[in-house]
Amino acid sequence: MSAFSRKLIIWHAHAGRHDLPWQQQPSPYRIWVSEIMLQQTRVPTVLRYYPRFIERFADLASLAAASEHEVLALWSGLGYYARARNLHACARHLCQHHGGEFPRTAAALATLPGIGRSTAAAIAAFAFGERAAILDGNVKRILCRCFAVEGFPGEKTTEQHLWQLAESLLPAPMDATPQAMAAYTQAQMDLGATLCTRTRPDCPRCPLVDDCRARADDRVQELPAPRPKKTTPLRHAALALVRDMDGRILLLQRPATGIWGGLYSLPECQCLPAALARTLPAHAAARLQHAFTHFRLTLEVFALMLPQTAPLSLRGADGLAPQHWLAPEELANAPLPAPIRRILATLVTANR
Ligand code: SF4
């Protein structure tokens, strides 16, 4: 076994996490849901969503039978909503074409919707004991530091190099029992989340400290190399909080692809009928900035009361979107993006 994997497995036995909900009564389904939720999301956040999701969708069949609306509503606030749509599509695909069973290898898992190479390897290691390398953000950071890997890890050649490194560090085949693979895989995740953190890593407690090149060369703060600087574009959207005389709020379902795909959002002011748009107040009732991966969005929300009953004829692309008039008490279970939920929590509560 490589010294790297041996040290991690020994460390994990006494310092790793053993009480996560998906580690209790583990099944391929429960492991898969957790791995999808954990993509780009930290454990403490996932812990707020996972139990409720599993309670409602206990297995592949119940998830496959659910409506997309309900899946998105339970995902609401967790972000990266393509994950929820892929999860749902994957459940339906497995029920229709695989008899409701997960394939048992990382290579086959990686062909399913929403399951990339690293996620496939994690599921295969945890659920089936496969000897497969993972390379999530935590592992990239550990490898870049431990082996002084130069270059931004998201860049293609650096990433290829990291994959080779990750493969070379796996426990040797004769040592790679299912238990060892589960422990080794979890150890890498735990080390990155608890000790080898992005800022202020706790090197003195790290099992790899004696071999770590970044630590020896005093380059811990330099590695991994940051994303090359690009100015993040700033976009702006003016949204309308339209309420009817019963206090219900107009929400539009967004297109299935793109930002907040499939979720409910407020209509853009430019989609309102001209006569109604003229009644918009001069000042926004709320203003909020939200960072997406590739741009920042400033949202301004203008509130108005509709002097008529729904429905409303909207212009432009949003005019084709399904309209939903929700009472304030229905918002909690609606599939809303986090920034829209925050805005509504402020404005709707304030105006009740
Ligand atoms: S010694 Fe420090 S920098 Fe190196 S792997 Fe451990 S925690 Fe990370």
Boltz pocket constraint, residues with backbone or C-beta under 6 A from the ligand:
constraints:
  - pocket:
      binder: B
      contacts: [[A, 142], [A, 145], [A, 146], [A, 195], [A, 196], [A, 197], [A, 201], [A, 202], [A, 203], [A, 206], [A, 207], [A, 208], [A, 209], [A, 212], [A, 213], [A, 214], [A, 215], [A, 220]]
      max_distance: 6.0
